[in-house]
Every structure is written in C-alpha cells, then in structure tokens.
Amino acid sequence: QTVTVEVSAKKQQNLDLLLEMILLVSDLRELKANPSRAGMGTVLEAKLDKGKGPVAHVLVQNGSVSIGDPFVAGAVHGKVRAMFDDRGRKVKSVGPSSPVEIVGLTSLPQAGDQFQVFPDSFKARQISEFRMQKIRERELASSARLTLDQLHRQLQEGTVKDLPIIIK
C-alpha cells in the first residue's frame, strides 16, 4: 500500500517518477479538496513585519481564502487585508494547496496553529476570545501556588505525607 521511490536531489534522479507516484496515489485514493467551502489550513510561520504588522505564512489545505474574509488562527483572529503568494505577488483569492502570506492579524499566532475562515467576524472574534480564555486558565492553573491552608488541609486528608523542605 505504500509506494517507495529511490530519489536523489543531488544527482537529479527519479524526481519525475516521484511526482508521478504522488499523482497516482492521490488519484487512486481520490484525495480531493473542495475549493467552494470556507478556507482551512495550517500556520507555517508568523512574524512581525515593520510595514505590514503581524504576518502569517499559511498553507491553505481545503477551501478558498479571499481578501476580506474573517478568520481565526489558533487564538488569534483577524480579517484578511492582503495576501501575497510565494513569489511576493498580491493575490485576491487562493484555493487548496496554496501557500500564502496573510496580512490582517491582531497578534502573532504560533507555528502549527490551525487556520480557519468564518462567515462573519463576530463568530471569529468569539472563538478567538474563548481560546484565549482557555489558554489563560491553563497558564493560571499551572502557576498556582500552594498556600499554607491548602497544605494543612492536604496533610490532614492524607494526600500529602512528606513535605520536602530545604532550609538554609
């Protein structure tokens, strides 16, 4: 079920055969993306550009992304103000399997975050705020300190038997 091709980029061997095998496997498994649905993809990298502001490089995996579309990338929301293709040319809309640079984020998302287009900006903002709240709760839970009352209660319950203390 797995196709293997011996390839050498240095010697330029079997590169055409590799591309043919990729196309063959995608045809046999009927791997297709729907360009008419809302865009979805993955953030490859994000950076802060002096002239453009927060910029994300996104790989659109399914659907289409157009200028003016509200979106959420991880916990960051925004509206597509401008898009640039891999050659730096401005584009108005991109389809599946397209790498694109998106301008219009409120802040920087993390690499690997999921990118998703929504029908209205209100829903995108709600989802972004919900994800930010979950991240804040997770950070607060991990950094919560143990008070003496909580420690005394745990000692009485028997959940804590030893108290590791270093006194200098």
C-alpha distance (Angstrom), angle and dihedral (degrees) to the residues before:
residue distance angle dihedral
Q1 . . .
T2 3.79 . .
V3 3.78 117.9 .
T4 3.79 117.1 -146.0
V5 3.78 126.4 -166.1
E6 3.79 126.0 -176.7
V7 3.80 105.4 -128.2
S8 3.79 134.3 179.8
A9 3.78 119.2 -173.6
K10 3.81 91.9 -173.9
K11 3.80 93.6 55.2
Q12 3.84 93.9 33.3
Q13 3.82 90.9 -125.8
N14 3.83 125.4 159.5
L15 3.82 96.1 -10.5
D16 3.81 90.9 131.3
L17 3.81 90.4 48.2
L18 3.80 90.2 52.0
L19 3.81 91.4 53.4
E20 3.82 90.4 47.6
M21 3.81 91.1 51.7
I22 3.82 91.5 49.7
L23 3.81 89.9 52.4
L24 3.81 91.6 45.5
V25 3.81 93.3 51.6
S26 3.81 92.0 46.7
D27 3.83 90.1 50.8
L28 3.80 93.9 47.4
R29 3.80 93.9 47.7
E30 3.82 91.2 40.1
L31 3.80 93.0 -128.0
K32 3.79 106.2 -179.2
A33 3.79 136.0 155.5
N34 3.80 123.6 -142.7
P35 3.83 109.5 -126.6
S36 3.82 93.4 -170.7
R37 3.81 97.0 66.4
A38 3.80 128.8 78.8
G39 3.78 114.4 -71.0
M40 3.79 122.1 -96.6
G41 3.77 130.3 176.4
T42 3.77 148.8 122.9
V43 3.79 131.5 -77.9
L44 3.80 107.5 -121.2
E45 3.80 96.9 -175.5
A46 3.79 140.0 -21.2
K47 3.77 131.4 -153.1
L48 3.79 141.7 169.2
D49 3.81 110.7 -111.0
K50 3.81 119.0 -161.9
G51 3.80 95.8 -134.7
K52 3.81 101.3 28.6
G53 3.81 103.0 35.9
P54 3.82 119.8 -142.9
V55 3.81 109.3 9.2
A56 3.82 128.5 -174.4
H57 3.78 128.3 -163.5
V58 3.81 105.6 -143.8
L59 3.80 133.5 -174.8
V60 3.81 107.4 -145.4
Q61 3.81 105.2 -144.1
N62 3.80 101.9 173.7
G63 3.79 134.7 12.6
S64 3.78 128.4 5.2
V65 3.79 133.8 -69.4
S66 3.81 121.7 -152.3
I67 3.79 135.5 -179.2
G68 3.81 109.9 -84.0
D69 3.82 95.9 30.0
P70 3.83 115.4 137.0
F71 3.81 112.2 -131.6
V72 3.79 146.5 173.8
A73 3.80 122.8 -139.9
G74 3.79 109.3 -173.5
A75 3.81 103.3 -53.4
V76 3.82 94.7 -21.3
H77 3.79 123.7 93.5
G78 3.77 132.8 -168.5
K79 3.76 147.8 135.3
V80 3.80 122.4 -97.3
R81 3.81 104.7 -107.9
A82 3.79 97.1 167.9
M83 3.80 138.9 -4.7
F84 3.77 130.5 -157.1
D85 3.79 126.4 -166.5
D86 3.80 125.9 -135.5
R87 3.82 90.9 -81.3
G88 3.81 94.3 51.9
R89 3.81 95.8 -105.4
K90 3.81 118.4 139.9
V91 3.82 113.2 -111.9
K92 3.81 131.0 -171.8
S93 3.80 99.3 -154.3
V94 3.81 137.1 8.4
G95 3.78 132.3 -165.6
P96 3.80 135.4 -151.8
S97 3.82 121.1 -42.8
S98 3.79 92.6 23.5
P99 3.79 124.6 133.7
V100 3.79 110.0 -145.7
E101 3.80 139.0 171.1
I102 3.82 111.0 -129.9
V103 3.80 125.5 -156.9
G104 3.81 120.8 -166.1
L105 3.80 107.3 68.9
T106 3.80 123.2 141.5
S107 3.82 91.9 -140.8
L108 3.81 139.9 -15.1
P109 3.82 119.8 -65.5
Q110 3.79 122.7 -151.7
A111 3.80 122.0 -99.8
G112 3.80 108.6 -98.0
D113 3.81 95.3 30.1
Q114 3.78 117.5 137.7
F115 3.80 116.2 -106.2
Q116 3.82 118.0 -150.8
V117 3.82 134.3 173.5
F118 3.82 118.6 -138.9
P119 3.80 130.9 -160.8
D120 3.82 94.9 -121.3
S121 3.79 134.9 24.1
F122 3.83 93.6 -129.1
K123 3.82 92.2 63.9
A124 3.82 91.2 45.0
R125 3.81 90.7 51.9
Q126 3.82 91.7 48.4
I127 3.80 92.9 51.7
S128 3.80 91.2 46.3
E129 3.82 92.2 51.2
F130 3.82 91.0 47.2
R131 3.82 91.3 52.3
M132 3.83 91.5 46.5
Q133 3.81 89.9 51.6
K134 3.81 91.2 51.3
I135 3.82 90.5 50.0
R136 3.82 91.2 49.9
E137 3.82 91.4 48.8
R138 3.80 90.7 50.3
E139 3.81 91.3 50.3
L140 3.80 92.6 47.7
A141 3.80 92.2 48.3
S142 3.79 92.0 52.2
S143 3.79 94.0 47.0
A144 3.82 97.5 43.2
R145 3.80 111.6 127.9
L146 3.77 124.6 -138.8
T147 3.81 114.3 -116.2
L148 3.80 124.0 -148.9
D149 3.81 90.9 -110.3
Q150 3.79 91.4 54.0
L151 3.80 90.5 47.0
H152 3.83 91.8 49.6
R153 3.82 90.4 49.6
Q154 3.82 91.3 50.3
L155 3.81 91.1 49.1
Q156 3.82 91.1 52.4
E157 3.81 92.2 47.5
G158 3.78 90.4 50.0
T159 3.79 96.7 -124.2
V160 3.81 90.4 119.0
K161 3.80 116.0 45.8
D162 3.78 101.9 163.8
L163 3.76 128.1 42.5
P164 3.79 111.3 -157.1
I165 3.81 106.9 -149.0
I166 3.77 130.2 167.2
I167 3.82 114.1 -158.1
K168 3.76 120.0 -167.1
